[in-house]
Amino acid sequence: MSHRIITISREFGSGGRTIGKEAAEKLGIPCYDQELIEKIAEDSGLNKDFIREKGEYAPRGSLFASSFFYDRSYTGFNVQDLLWQSQRKVILDLAEKGGCVIVGRCADYILQGKHDLLKVFVYASMEKREERILKVYGENEEAPRKRLEDKDKRRRAYYRLYTDMEWGQVQNYDIALNSGELGIEKCVDILTMLY
Amino acid sequence: MSHRIITISREFGSGGRTIGKEAAEKLGIPCYDQELIEKIAEDSGLNKDFIREKGEYAPRGSLFASSFFYDRSYTGFNVQDLLWQSQRKVILDLAEKGGCVIVGRCADYILQGKHDLLKVFVYASMEKREERILKVYGENEEAPRKRLEDKDKRRRAYYRLYTDMEWGQVQNYDIALNSGELGIEKCVDILTMLY
């Protein structure tokens, strides 16, 4: 059976997860985030920190020299691919349960054509995201801008590898929200209205 | 004095103009479109068809070989630049009058920093835009897809030349709406809500 599902792709620090959670709460539907990680851990046997980090990001460093790609050239399959398979299975199973919000993890791509999706992209300027991560995560040894650029780059690489699509390219979404300009609350209102 | 102004950039055939008009009507503010062309005609002495066509589009053909660029290399200034200057002046003057909606013509770039802008990008898939232009403009000698691709390409080139920014790149906007998926009415509702 097909359900109405909101998938949220977001730039790191844009507040996309918060928007997803608050919209789900208003709509009285589940928002899968921590639960997703727990289910993937159960299904795959991988540990939660690995899933949290590697289920959305290509590894650090020069991408083509990294083990991420290197391992695959020998075996055609690596632990990252195992995670992808498990993640895909868990997302498909959860979606079968009914309407929900799913944050990140290429859910838009995985559920395409199977459910009635509202595909959302949340973004903000570098300055607004810097402000937000300092506020939410506190000071960090790493410069916030460097951290943001690194996260963006790795998320884009991950998305491209597994979906063969461009992350953040507006044509792949139904709506794109600049949370830095609109504010979190207005973004939540819009998603609630569109559901 | 600074006013709240909605600027709409849109892909050809996405219904961006209709969304702008209907949102303005609901909000009880003017939507500048035809009036813009008339004022530019008065100000510049150029004819309306020229303004309609050349105020948003780079000319057809290989862009770098065209007279658009060629003329400029001799005089540093051509009729297209005259139009740009006039367009800029008219948009700045109209914006001074109060809150409004302005469709196209790089108004987002021209008014940036001068007014309280809601910068909107309206887009849709090629298929949905084909459907729409056939419905709105009727059958055309030129294949609709070719016409859409040509319009997109020339609008992008025009925008880049005069603003030095990428047209349709989401980071330049506050919100991007896929009118083909959301429908015209929902897009109007969102703009009304955000004003």
Contacts between the chains, C-beta under 8 A, distances in Angstrom:
chain1	res1	chain2	res2	distance
A	121	B	170	7.1
A	121	B	176	7.9
A	123	B	170	6.2
A	123	B	171	6.6
A	125	B	171	7.1
A	168	B	170	6.8
A	170	B	121	7.0
A	170	B	123	6.1
A	170	B	168	6.8
A	170	B	170	4.8
A	170	B	176	4.9
A	170	B	178	7.7
A	171	B	123	6.6
A	171	B	125	7.1
A	171	B	178	7.9
A	173	B	176	7.7
A	173	B	178	6.6
A	174	B	178	4.7
A	174	B	181	4.3
A	174	B	182	6.0
A	175	B	175	7.3
A	175	B	176	6.8
A	175	B	177	5.9
A	175	B	178	6.3
A	175	B	182	6.6
A	176	B	121	8.0
A	176	B	170	4.9
A	176	B	173	7.7
A	176	B	175	6.9
A	176	B	176	3.9
A	177	B	175	5.9
A	178	B	170	7.7
A	178	B	171	7.9
A	178	B	173	6.7
A	178	B	174	4.7
A	178	B	175	6.4
A	181	B	174	4.3
A	182	B	174	6.0
A	182	B	175	6.6
A	182	B	194	6.8
A	186	B	193	7.7
A	186	B	194	6.4
A	189	B	193	6.8
A	190	B	190	5.8
A	190	B	193	7.2
A	190	B	194	7.9
A	193	B	186	7.7
A	193	B	189	6.8
A	193	B	190	7.2
A	193	B	193	7.2
A	194	B	182	6.9
A	194	B	186	6.4
A	194	B	190	7.9
